[in-house]
Amino acid sequence: MTIPIAPPGRALPILSPDKISALTPALADVIEYRKSGLSLNWIVGCPLECGYCVRHLFDNFEMKVPRRLMSDEEAVTALVDHPYFRAHRTPIQLLNRATDPMLPVVKPHLFDVLRRLDGQGLTNHVLIITRWRVTPEDCGVLNTFQNLRLTVLVTHSGIDNEKIEPVDSAIAAASLRTLFEHAERYRTVLYWRPIVPGLNDSDEHVERARELSLHAHATVFTGLFFRDEIKAYYESHGLPTPYEDTARRKIMPEQAEQRILDAYELGATGVQEWGKLFRKTSCGVAYAHGEADYNGHYGIRELCDICPPGQIARCRSAWARPEPAEVSKQARAIGATGPVEVDERAIIVEGLDEPPRYFLQHGFGYQCHDRAKPHHHRRHGRAPIGWQAENGTTRA
């Protein structure tokens, strides 16, 4: 199959240097290291007006028309030449920050970048996240890539409030089924998110997610990023704010998680049937490809209590506590200050923000945490909102 590439007359225009310089620095920088991978975002602008979108954080929510910041070829070069990129190891995310990669005007550029990466013989994990329409023809293209370990994550929330999510969740549901039906060389994951208590966690919502989980190689469920910028948008548009406070991490209250796990447990008794459910993106992606988790979550044992036994065994066999001297050497080389510790759960560092921590994490296949921002038992790196504190109180 010939991979469609936008012809010159129909390719997305590239923003002029002065318009790029007017963007927030974070948006103008096309590469960002996130937990699930080195994220390449050379196209910005999206007409989908999901109220909780992270585009609020980059001050470009009002950019509705997609535009490129550079050519597809330049984007690939920027990625593989990035100091944190390691061939065959560093997980990659494409267009997960400022547009939807399956929009009709965007996907030819997505396919072009995939073709260029695959043509280099790279076997890195590549994650694509969409909530838009995926056709059988798109699946045919995705099946042509021979080397990349490709995963398409379909975001489905089931939120019925059109002011919060104007995009009908039925579109994502149809795309998920199409992707699963035609999958050969890629894998597809149901990205059940954001789950917000009282908004989309009713019995009907849970049942809808259960049914959809049977049309995916794995299901990942998670909560809401609710930052100051998103709260301001909600308030200015008269939307009900789901939480009183904002948080740096995703909010997934304890009772909301337990409600889902209780429903999931019914599958163990044969009353209902679920697909395989995971708390973390990389866990679901790794399972879908029959591999150990590349984020080393096995060190956080309580994360694994819902994982299939075979996957736990796979992660256990691949998980190894790295040598402290080597960890310290690499951490110091990228700016770590203070003591560098390797315990039975994670590497603990000081003085490193998220990108270098993820560099270490993916390099060693072992969790890497900031000593000043600890991951608390059972909270799984989530915000404290809705979780019981040591004094027995629960933060609303």
C-alpha positions in Angstrom: 0.0 0.0 0.0 1.2 3.5 -0.8 1.2 5.7 2.2 -0.7 8.9 1.6 1.4 12.0 1.9 -0.2 15.4 1.6 0.7 16.9 -1.9 2.5 20.3 -1.8 -0.7 22.1 -2.7 -2.7 20.5 0.1 0.0 20.1 2.8 -0.6 22.0 6.0 1.2 25.4 5.8 4.2 26.1 8.1 3.9 29.0 10.4 6.2 31.9 9.8 9.1 32.5 12.2 7.4 35.5 13.7 4.2 33.6 14.4 6.2 30.8 15.9 8.0 33.2 18.1 4.7 34.6 19.3 3.7 31.1 20.7 4.4 30.2 24.3 8.0 28.8 24.5 6.7 25.3 25.5 4.4 25.1 22.5 7.1 26.4 20.1 9.4 23.6 21.4 8.3 20.7 19.3 9.8 18.0 21.6 8.7 17.4 25.2 9.7 14.4 27.3 6.6 12.9 29.0 6.3 9.8 31.1 4.9 7.7 28.2 7.6 8.9 25.8 9.5 11.6 24.0 6.7 13.6 22.5 6.9 15.1 19.0 4.4 17.9 18.3 5.3 19.6 15.1 1.6 20.4 14.3 -0.5 22.7 16.5 -4.2 23.7 16.4 -7.3 21.7 16.8 -11.0 22.3 16.1 -12.1 19.7 18.8 -13.2 21.8 21.8 -12.9 19.4 24.7 -13.1 21.6 27.8 -10.4 19.7 29.7 -7.8 19.6 26.9 -4.2 20.2 27.9 -4.0 22.8 25.1 -5.2 25.2 27.8 -1.8 24.8 29.4 0.0 26.0 26.3 -2.3 29.0 25.7 -3.4 27.7 22.3 -6.9 26.5 22.9 -8.3 29.1 20.5 -6.0 27.9 17.7 -8.6 25.8 15.8 -6.9 25.4 12.5 -3.9 23.0 12.4 -0.6 24.4 11.3 2.9 23.0 11.1 5.9 24.4 13.0 8.3 22.7 10.6 8.3 20.2 7.8 7.7 16.5 8.5 11.3 15.7 7.5 12.6 18.4 9.9 10.4 17.0 12.7 11.9 13.5 12.3 15.4 14.9 12.3 14.7 16.9 15.5 13.4 13.8 17.2 16.2 11.4 16.3 18.9 14.0 17.0 17.4 14.9 20.4 19.9 14.3 23.2 17.4 12.1 25.1 16.5 9.9 22.1 17.9 6.4 22.0 17.2 4.2 19.0 15.1 1.1 19.7 14.6 2.1 23.3 13.1 5.6 23.9 9.2 5.4 23.6 7.8 8.0 21.3 4.5 9.9 21.3 3.3 11.7 18.2 1.0 14.7 18.2 -0.5 14.1 21.7 -0.3 17.7 22.9 -1.8 20.3 20.5 -3.9 18.6 17.9 -5.6 15.3 17.1 -3.4 13.2 14.8 -6.3 11.6 12.9 -7.9 14.8 11.8 -8.1 14.6 7.9 -5.7 17.4 7.4 -3.2 16.1 10.0 -3.0 12.4 9.4 -1.1 12.6 6.0 1.7 14.3 8.0 1.4 11.7 10.8 1.7 8.9 8.2 4.7 10.6 6.6 6.6 10.9 9.9 5.8 7.2 10.7 7.1 6.2 7.3 10.3 8.1 7.8 10.9 6.7 11.3 10.0 3.1 10.2 12.3 3.5 7.2 15.2 4.0 9.5 14.6 0.6 10.9 13.7 1.9 14.3 11.8 -0.5 16.6 10.9 2.1 19.3 7.4 2.1 20.8 5.3 4.8 19.1 2.1 6.0 20.8 -0.7 7.8 18.9 -3.7 9.1 20.9 -6.9 10.0 19.1 -10.6 10.5 19.7 -11.4 11.2 16.1 -12.5 9.0 13.1 -10.3 6.1 12.0 -11.2 4.3 8.8 -10.4 0.8 7.5 -8.1 2.6 5.0 -6.2 4.3 7.9 -5.8 0.9 9.5 -4.4 -0.4 6.2 -1.7 2.3 6.4 -0.9 1.6 10.0 -0.4 -2.0 9.2 2.3 -1.2 6.6 4.9 -0.2 9.2 7.3 -3.1 9.6 9.6 -2.0 12.4 8.0 0.4 14.8 6.0 -1.0 17.8 2.9 1.1 17.1 0.0 1.6 19.4 -3.1 3.6 18.8 -4.8 4.7 22.0 -8.4 5.8 21.5 -9.6 8.3 24.1 -13.2 7.6 25.2 -14.8 9.3 28.2 -18.5 8.8 27.6 -19.0 12.4 28.9 -22.5 13.5 27.7 -22.2 17.2 28.6 -21.6 18.9 25.2 -20.2 22.0 26.8 -17.4 19.9 28.3 -16.9 17.5 25.5 -18.6 18.5 22.2 -17.2 15.4 20.4 -19.7 12.6 20.5 -18.0 9.6 22.3 -19.7 7.3 19.7 -17.0 8.5 17.2 -14.2 7.2 19.4 -16.1 4.0 20.1 -16.5 3.3 16.4 -12.8 4.1 15.8 -11.8 1.6 18.5 -13.9 -1.2 17.0 -12.5 -0.4 13.5 -8.9 -0.4 14.8 -9.3 -3.6 16.7 -11.0 -5.4 13.8 -8.2 -4.5 11.4 -5.2 -4.7 13.6 -2.3 -6.8 12.3 1.1 -5.0 13.0 -0.2 -2.4 15.4 -2.1 -2.6 18.7 -5.0 -0.6 20.0 -5.8 0.5 23.5 -9.0 1.8 25.0 -7.9 5.0 26.8 -10.8 5.4 29.3 -10.4 8.9 30.4 -10.9 11.3 32.0 -13.0 9.6 34.7 -14.7 12.3 36.8 -17.0 11.3 39.7 -20.6 12.3 39.1 -20.0 13.1 35.5 -19.1 9.8 33.7 -18.9 7.1 36.3 -22.5 5.9 36.5 -23.4 2.2 36.1 -24.2 3.0 32.5 -20.9 4.6 31.8 -19.0 1.7 33.4 -21.0 -0.8 31.4 -20.2 1.1 28.2 -16.5 1.0 29.0 -16.7 -2.7 29.8 -18.2 -3.5 26.5 -15.7 -1.4 24.6 -12.8 -3.1 26.5 -13.6 -6.2 24.6 -12.6 -4.4 21.4 -9.1 -3.5 22.5 -5.9 -5.2 23.2 -5.8 -3.5 26.6 -7.7 -0.8 28.5 -6.2 2.0 30.6 -8.3 4.0 32.9 -7.3 7.3 34.5 -8.5 10.6 35.9 -8.5 14.3 35.1 -5.7 16.8 34.7 -7.3 19.8 36.4 -4.8 22.7 36.4 -5.4 26.3 37.1 -5.8 27.1 33.3 -8.5 24.5 32.9 -10.3 25.6 36.0 -10.3 29.1 34.7 -11.8 28.0 31.4 -14.5 26.1 33.2 -15.4 29.1 35.4 -15.4 31.5 32.5 -17.8 29.3 30.5 -20.1 28.6 33.3 -19.2 24.9 33.5 -19.5 23.0 36.8 -16.0 22.6 38.2 -15.5 19.0 39.3 -13.1 19.7 42.1 -12.5 22.7 44.5 -8.7 22.5 44.1 -6.4 22.1 41.1 -3.4 19.7 41.1 -0.1 19.1 39.3 -1.0 15.4 38.9 -4.1 13.7 37.6 -7.0 13.5 40.0 -8.5 10.0 40.4 -10.3 9.8 43.8 -9.9 6.6 45.8 -13.7 5.9 45.7 -13.9 6.4 42.0 -11.1 3.9 41.4 -12.6 1.4 43.8 -16.0 1.7 42.0 -14.3 0.7 38.7 -12.3 -2.1 40.3 -15.4 -3.5 42.0 -17.1 -3.6 38.7 -14.0 -5.2 37.1 -13.9 -7.9 39.8 -17.3 -9.1 38.6 -15.4 -10.4 35.6 -13.4 -12.8 37.8 -16.6 -14.5 38.9 -17.9 -14.9 35.3 -20.8 -12.5 35.9 -19.3 -10.0 33.4 -16.5 -10.2 30.9 -13.9 -7.4 30.8 -10.8 -6.8 28.6 -7.5 -6.5 30.4 -7.5 -3.4 32.6 -4.4 -1.3 33.6 -3.8 1.8 35.7 -0.8 3.1 33.7 -0.5 3.8 30.0 2.9 2.0 29.6 1.5 -1.1 31.4 -1.4 -1.4 28.9 0.9 -0.7 25.9 3.5 -3.2 27.0 0.8 -5.9 27.6 -0.7 -5.3 24.2 2.7 -6.0 22.6 3.5 -8.9 24.8 6.4 -7.1 26.5 7.5 -6.0 30.0 6.5 -2.5 31.0 9.2 0.0 29.9 8.5 2.3 32.8 9.5 -0.2 35.4 6.2 -0.1 37.3 6.8 -3.5 38.7 8.8 -1.9 41.4 5.6 -0.3 42.7 4.1 -3.7 43.5 0.6 -2.4 44.5 0.2 -1.2 40.9 0.3 -4.7 39.7 -2.7 -6.1 41.7 -5.0 -5.9 38.7 -2.6 -7.1 36.1 -2.8 -10.5 34.5 -0.5 -13.1 36.1 1.3 -13.7 32.9 2.1 -10.0 32.5 3.3 -9.8 36.1 5.7 -12.7 35.4 6.9 -11.0 32.3 7.6 -7.7 34.1 9.2 -9.5 37.0 11.6 -11.3 34.7 12.7 -8.1 33.0 12.9 -5.9 36.1 16.3 -5.6 37.7 17.6 -3.2 40.3 20.3 -1.1 38.6 23.7 -0.6 40.1 23.7 2.5 42.3 27.2 3.6 41.0 26.0 3.6 37.4 22.8 5.3 38.2 24.6 8.0 40.2 27.1 8.5 37.3 24.3 9.0 34.7 22.2 11.1 37.0 25.1 13.4 37.8 25.9 13.8 34.1 22.5 15.3 33.5 22.4 17.6 36.5 21.3 15.7 39.6 22.2 17.3 42.9 22.2 15.8 46.4 22.2 12.1 47.1 21.2 9.6 44.5 19.4 6.6 45.9 18.2 3.3 44.5 15.7 1.5 46.7 13.5 -1.5 46.1 10.8 0.7 44.3 12.6 3.5 42.5 15.6 5.6 41.8 15.3 8.7 44.0 17.0 11.9 42.8 17.2 15.6 43.5 17.6 18.6 41.2 16.1 16.9 38.1 12.9 18.0 36.5 10.7 15.5 34.6 12.5 15.1 31.3 15.9 13.9 32.7 14.0 11.7 35.2 12.2 10.0 32.4 15.5 9.7 30.5 16.8 7.7 33.4 13.6 5.8 33.9 13.4 4.6 30.3 17.1 3.9 30.2 17.1 1.6 33.3 13.5 0.3 33.0 13.2 1.4 36.7 11.0 4.1 38.2 12.7 7.4 38.9 11.2 9.8 41.4 11.9 13.3 42.7 12.6 13.2 46.4 10.7 16.4 46.9 7.6 14.9 45.1 7.2 11.4 46.5 4.8 8.8 45.1 2.6 7.7 48.0 1.6 4.1 48.6 -1.5 3.1 46.6 -2.0 6.6 45.2 0.0 5.6 42.1 1.5 9.0 41.4 -1.9 10.8 41.5 -3.0 14.0 43.1 -4.0 13.7 46.8 -7.5 15.0 46.1 -10.0 12.3 47.1 -7.4 10.2 49.0 -7.2 9.6 52.7 -4.3 11.2 54.4 -2.2 9.7 57.2 -4.4 11.5 59.7 -7.5 9.9 58.3 -8.9 12.9 56.6 -9.9 13.0 52.9 -9.0 15.9 50.7 -12.1 16.9 48.7 
